Amino acid sequence: MTTFVCAGCEAALSVALLRVALPAHAHQQWGNGTLLPVLMEPGTYAVDPEPSGPPWRWSAVGRDEAAAGGGFAPASALSFGTPGAIVVAPGDTRGTALIPERCDGYCCGLDGSSGPNLACEQCGQPVATRVDDCSLWQAVWFARDAVRGLSTDKPADWADCWDAQGRQGAPPVDPSGAWSPQWAAAVGAGLAHLLAASEGAPVALPDGLIADTFGRTLDVLLPSGEPAKTVALTGPGLPCREPAPDIFLVPQHPQTGVPWRASGRARTVPLPADVWTQLAFPGERLLLPVTGGLPDGVHRDDPLPMCPRGPFRPDWGVFLHTLARIPAVRQPWLRRIYDRVKDRPYVHPF
């Protein structure tokens, strides 16, 4: 467990927290005027490996300079700030106070556009940014150079922290019947890696939820025909598949975010652990009670699994952000896809 303290005065700024992988939807903007819930589960924190915050470059950035900042394709803005921002649930912070002159927001709350808006109550130094505006996930982001972590435990390995059969997968459909924004973000990021792994060749997906979420987009962005590169799941709790596919969908470590290392020469596409678990172990319910059938004239009264209202659409913003940070995007065929989606993001299938 880790407790974060002010780097200036050592005052405690958080409760004890367990590190988890950075959610794929950490920087997602979802909907128009939608009030999103808290990003992080209580008692957890995550670290963003990418630069964040000022200084920003808003004009064209040179090829080599952009690559040093983690970008391999044009973007409207690129951060050259300190990497390693720490995100926690707002309720897990302690000893902070809002900075009134930095409490700007676009609509319904704080968006962090004016820089750190939380200060250490003890010494007054800016230490974090509270975000809770509409269409943004509610979170507190500690600045990497403003805090220090105490008593960090060594991250558990796969065997210690993963029970694939017992893990709870993330449902792809919300109770409202809409596709989950977490899934839209996770598939958007996964699509970027899957396109790079395809090397521009057709891709053959297994039937089911994988085809439902990835298929429509790949049908538009990749050519059809044969031979197609095969895709399959692998990871903890799944047997080895023979013959091995060309591309594996693998889980990211629940704490560190490091992708599962697949054996063989197949390329891998990382997915958040809870999304991968839902794909690998959907947990389909029995249609009849274990002890026998229903009596004559008795109808089922428990709700059926949620069905989405429409076709799945990956998050184009997460897709572009991820693709821009994959060196393969500089290949002409993949750069054309990037430019196409960037120029017309709301066109089918996004």
Secondary structure, 3 states (H helix, E strand, C coil): CEEEEECCCCCECECCEEECCCCCCCCCECCCCCCCCECCCCCEEEEEEEECCCCEECCCCCHHHHHHCCCCCCCCCEECCCEEEEEECHHHECCEEECHHHCCCCCCCCCCCCCCCEEECCCCCEEEEEECCCCECEEEEECCCCEEEECCCCCCCHHHHCCCCCCCCCCCECCCCCECHHHHHHHHHHHHHHHHHHCCCCEECCCCHHHHHHHHHHHHHCCCCCCCEEEEECCCCCCCCCCCCCEEEEEECCCCCCECCCCCCCEEEEECHHHHHHHHCCCCCCCCCCCCCCCCCCCCCCCCCCCCCCCCCCCHHHHHHHHCCCHHHHCHHHHHHHHHHHHCCCCCCC
